[in-house]
Amino acid sequence: MELRHLKYFLAIADAGQITAAAKKLQIAQPPLSQQLMQLEEELGVKLVHRGSRSIQLTEAGIILRNRAKQILELTDATTREINDFAMGMKGTLTIGTVSSSGATLMKDRLSEFHKTYAGVKFEIHEGNTFRILDLLNKGIVEVGIVRTPFNTAGLGCRYASTEPMIAVMTEEYDWNPEQKTISLAELKNRPLIIYRRFEQLIHDTCMKHGFEPNIFCKNDDARTTLHWANEGLGIGMISRSALSLGSNNHLIVKEISYEELHTRVAAVWLKDKYMSSLASRFIESFSQASSAADLQ
């Protein structure tokens, strides 16, 4: 049994059709069908039940699919590890990041990492937390930079320092100019502009305090919150580090003094997947930067 046989079989199993698998593999259907039959003959078992439009895996086929995935993942990981060793600390590090982590990532992490490993190049993918975790699961990025809260199942995590959420507003919304911090209750009935990821957290926290938040606008980017608040459309709620991501010339900033609304940036990776030397060093650098920040 050769690796290419396993790749062919896995393509068929994932596609559920020989025709679709052949298209994905960019080979003709008859040779792929022939390869499948040869594999069945070699193993002495039937791997699929062939239907008019699709195939169904037999019990033996299910076993082979699971083993094939493990074998091919291990093969790919071994190849990458050897390449890492040959290249040393060079190559490209793929990172997925949410917009609200930009200030933390650039100031305290990537800049320092670049100084230490000048030969490393970067490929950055941006999106919300759900997209970054999806890119991580698909193997498109090795490290994700996301913001709490998120589902940590199956993930390794390193956290940056905890930071408070802040309310940003123009002068017309400032009900107490002398006040630098505000309580959550003071946001009752005020038009709020929020990052969609924080919606459940904000809603549940406000309900604990006896009121339902007046959410005027939900969005997927902290920069949108800043822009809308800067235009005087409402009161934005963002993490403190996100303040530098967009225009805030007209904004008044007040820290929300409620611990449950604190948040953290985290570097995450898949626990059961191979991690390159570059990614491992970056995680190590991220952790060191976080520890240094906690001591300040």
N, C-alpha and C positions, 0 to 999 in steps of 0.2 A: 504494500500500500504506500503510495507516494503522497507528498503534501498536496500536490495539485489535485489528486483525487478527493482529498478531504475538502479542499476549497470548492471544488465543483459540487460535491454533495451538500455542503453547507449552504451554497447559493440556492440549490434546488429546495432544500428544506425551508430556508427563510422565505423564498418567493412563493412556495406552494404550487409552482408551475414550472415545468421544464422550459417552456417557451420564454417565460419572464426571466428565468435564471440565465438562459442563453443570451438574451438581450443584455442583461446586466454584465455578463462576462465577456460580451462582444465576440461570441463564437456562434457557429451555426447550431441549430437544434439537434439534427441527427447525430453529430459526433458527441454531443453532451449526453444524449440518451444512451449511446453506445458505451460511454465511460461509466454511466450508472450501472448498466447491466454487467459490465466487466467487474465492477466493484462488488456487486452482489454475488457474482460467480466466485470471486476470490475469497469472500468471507463465508460463502456457503449459506447465506440467509437472504430473505427478502427484506429490503429496506423500505420500500414504499408500496402503497396500493395505488395503482394508476387509474384515474378516472378520466372522463371525456374532457374535462376542462381543468382539473387540478389533481394533485397527488396528496395522499395522506401517509404520514409516517407510520411504519409498523413499530412494535415495541423495540425491536432491534434498531430500527432507524432512529428512534428517540435517543437510545443509548449512544449511538454513533454521533448524532448531532451534538450532544452534550460533550462528549469526549473530543470531537473535532474542534469545537470552540476552544476548549482548554489547550489542546495541542497547538493550534494556530496562534493563540494568544501568547503562549510560552515561546513559540518560535519567533514571533515578532518582537517580544520583549528581549529575547536573547540577542537578536540582531541589533536592536537599538542600544543595548548595553555594550556590545562590542564596539559599535560605532562611537558611543560616548567615550569609551576608553581610548580609541584611536584618535579622536578629535581633541581630547582634553577638554578644557573649559572653553569650548567654542561651539558654534551652532546657533540655533534659534529656539528661544523659549516662547511657547504659546500660552498666553494668559487671557482669561475672560474676566471682565470687570464691569461692575455696575457703575453708573455715572456718579453716584453719591460717594464713591470711594476714591474719586480722582485725586483730591487734595492729599489724603493720607498715603495713597499709593505712590504718588510722584515725589512728595516731599521727604518722606521717611523711609521708603522702601526701594523703589526702582533707582533713584539717584545714587544711593549708597551701594546698591548691588552693582550698578554700572561702573562705579569707581573701582570696585574690587575685581570685577570680571569684564574688562573692557572689550574682550573679543566676542562677547555674547550679543546676538541680535534679538529683536523682539517682534512678535506678532500678536497684536492686541485685538480682541473681539469684545465689543461692547453690547450691553443689553440689560434687561432687568434680571433680577435674581433667578427667576424661572428659566429664562433663556440661558443664562450662564451655567446653571446646573445641567440643563439639557445638553449643552455643548460639551460639558465635562463627561457626561455619561456616554456621549457618542465618540469620545476620544479626539475631538477637534481641538480642545485645549487641555493642557496638563494640570494647570492650576486655575482655580476660580477665586476671584476676589468679590465677596458678597457681603451683605449687611444683614445682621440679625433683625427679626427672627427668621429662621429657615429650618427645614427638616434635615437633621444631621445624620439620618440613617445611612450607613454605608460610606460615610465620609470621614476622612481625617481632617482635623480643624486646628488652626492656630489663630488666636484672637488678638486684635489690637486693643488698645486701652478703651475702656468704656467712656462714652461721651454723652452729654445731655442732648435732648432735642430743644430747639429754640423756636420761638415765634417771631416771624419777620413781618413788618407792616409799614405802611406809609404813615405820615403824621396824622392824617384824618382818623385813623383807627386807634391811635395811641390814647387810651382813656386815662392814663396816669404817667405823664412824661418823666416824673421823678423816679419811677420804679424801674429797676434793672432786671428784676426777676418777677415772674407771675405764677400764680397757682393755676392748676388745671381748671378749677371752677370759674375762673375769670374768662374763660373762653366760651362759656355757655352763651348760646344764641348769636355768636359771632360767625361770620362767613369764613370757613376754613378752606384752605387750598392744601391738599395733601398728596404725598407719594402713595400710589395705590397699594404698595406692599405694606404700608403702615395702617391701612384702613381698619382691619380687624382689631389690631392692637389699640388704636385710638378710640374706636367705637366701644370696645369692651371696657377700657379704662374710664372713659367718660360715663358709661352706664353705672359703673361702680360708684361714681360720685353723684348719681341721681339725675343725669341729664343725657339726652341724645345729642351728639355733635351735629352742628349745622354744616355739613360738608358741601361747600359751594362748587368745588372742582377737584376731581381725582385725575392723576396723571401718572406716567411711568418714568419721569425724569425729574430729578431735583432741580435741574436748570429751568424747567417749565414752571415749577412752583415759584422759584425766585423771580422769573420774568413776570408772571401774573401778579405776584405780590408787589413788585416794583412799579407796576402800572396802576396800583391802587384798587385792584379788584377784590381783595380780601386779605386774610391773614394766613401766611404760609407757615407750615410746620415742617421743619427739616432737621437733620442732624447738624451739629455745630460745624463740623469740618466741611459740610457741603456749601457753606456760605460763600466760599471763594470761587465756586464754580460758575457763577453768572453775575449779571449786573445787579448791584445792590446799592447804587448811589443814593437812592431816596429812601432806603429802608432803615427802620429802627429795629434793633435786635433786643429781644428779651428772653432770658433763659427760663424754661418751664421747670419749676422746682418740684418735680415728681419723679421719684427714682424708677418707677415702672416704665417710664417713657425714655429711659436711657437706651442707647443702642451701641453696637460694636461692629467694626469691619473685621472680617475673617478671611484668611486664606484657606481654601479647601481643596481636597484631592480625593480620588477614589481609593479606598483602602485596599481593594483586591486587584488593583492594576499596577503594572510596572511603572515606576517613576524614574525619569532620566536623572543623571547627575546634575544637570542644570536646574531642574525643578527642585531637587532635594536641597541644593545650595540656596535656592531662592527662599524656600520654606524656612530654612535655617536662618537666613538673613532677616526674614520677616519676623521670626520669633525673637531674635536678638534686638531688633528695633523696638518691638513691643515691650520687652523687658526693660530696656533703657528708658522708654517713655514713662513706664510705671514708677521708676525710681526718681523721676524729676519732680 
